[in-house]
Amino acid sequence: MVDYGYYTAIYSGTLVKEKDFSFFSKKAMKIIQDNCNKKLEKSDITDDVKYVACELVDYLFLNDKTINKNLSSVSVDGVSESYNSIDDIKLNKREILNGLPQELTRYL
């Protein structure tokens, strides 16, 4: 429902490479569908919905390790890595979904 051309040209996305985009865009559209109070039709996929889908693509890409592994911190040979808590991740996702058109999310 959202393609790589829209992601790069309109949304100006740069994080996700074309080879990975299909995977993350399908996940993003599933999340949007799951959070709408009706089944999305082709006419529902406005530029606002596409933009939110692109935001979710970036969000999913950036948080993929945390979402899938629930890792809190790692430190190896002076290199450390930490991730947001799952609650922070859910809150960030909710903030992105708040950008959906009101008629799609009226009863969330």
C-alpha positions in Angstrom: 0.0 0.0 0.0 3.0 2.2 0.4 6.0 1.8 -1.9 9.7 2.5 -1.8 9.3 5.4 -4.3 6.8 7.2 -1.9 9.1 6.4 1.0 12.2 8.1 -0.6 10.6 10.8 -2.7 7.6 12.1 -0.6 8.5 11.0 2.9 12.2 11.5 2.3 13.1 8.3 4.1 16.7 7.2 4.1 17.0 4.6 6.9 15.6 1.5 5.2 17.1 0.2 2.0 14.9 -0.9 -0.9 15.7 -4.6 -0.2 14.3 -4.4 3.3 11.5 -2.0 2.6 8.8 -4.6 1.6 9.3 -6.5 4.9 8.9 -3.4 7.1 6.1 -1.8 5.1 4.0 -5.0 5.3 4.5 -5.0 9.1 3.6 -1.3 9.2 0.4 -1.7 7.2 -0.6 -4.7 9.4 -0.2 -2.5 12.5 -2.2 0.3 10.9 -5.0 -2.2 10.0 -5.0 -3.7 13.5 -5.4 -0.2 15.0 -8.2 1.0 12.8 -11.9 0.6 13.6 -12.7 -0.6 10.1 -11.2 -2.7 7.3 -9.1 -0.4 5.2 -10.1 -0.1 1.6 -8.0 1.3 -1.2 -9.8 4.6 -0.9 -8.7 4.8 2.8 -5.0 4.8 1.9 -4.6 8.6 1.7 -1.3 10.4 1.8 -1.8 10.8 5.6 -2.0 7.0 6.0 1.0 6.5 3.7 3.0 9.0 5.7 2.2 7.2 9.0 3.1 3.9 7.3 6.5 5.4 6.5 7.0 6.6 10.0 6.2 3.1 11.2 8.6 1.6 8.7 11.4 3.8 10.2 10.2 3.0 13.8 10.1 -0.8 13.1 13.5 -0.7 11.5 15.1 1.3 14.3 13.5 -0.9 17.0 13.7 -4.3 15.4 16.4 -5.6 17.8 14.5 -4.4 20.9 11.1 -5.6 19.7 12.3 -9.0 18.8 14.9 -9.6 21.5 13.8 -7.5 24.4 17.4 -6.7 25.1 18.1 -4.1 27.8 21.8 -3.6 27.5 25.0 -5.2 26.1 28.7 -4.4 26.7 31.5 -6.1 25.0 35.1 -4.9 24.8 34.2 -1.3 25.6 31.4 -1.2 23.1 28.0 -0.9 24.7 24.5 -0.9 23.4 21.2 -0.2 25.1 17.6 0.0 24.0 14.4 1.7 25.1 12.1 -0.2 27.4 9.2 -2.0 25.9 6.9 0.5 27.5 8.7 3.4 25.8 8.6 1.6 22.5 4.8 1.0 22.8 4.3 4.7 23.7 6.4 5.8 20.7 4.3 3.6 18.4 1.1 5.0 19.8 2.3 8.5 19.1 3.0 7.6 15.5 -0.5 5.9 15.1 -2.1 9.1 16.5 -1.2 10.6 13.1 -3.7 8.5 11.3 -6.8 10.2 10.0 -9.5 10.6 12.7 -12.2 8.6 10.8 -10.0 5.5 10.9 -9.2 5.6 14.6 -12.3 7.2 16.1 -12.8 4.4 18.7 -9.2 3.5 19.7 
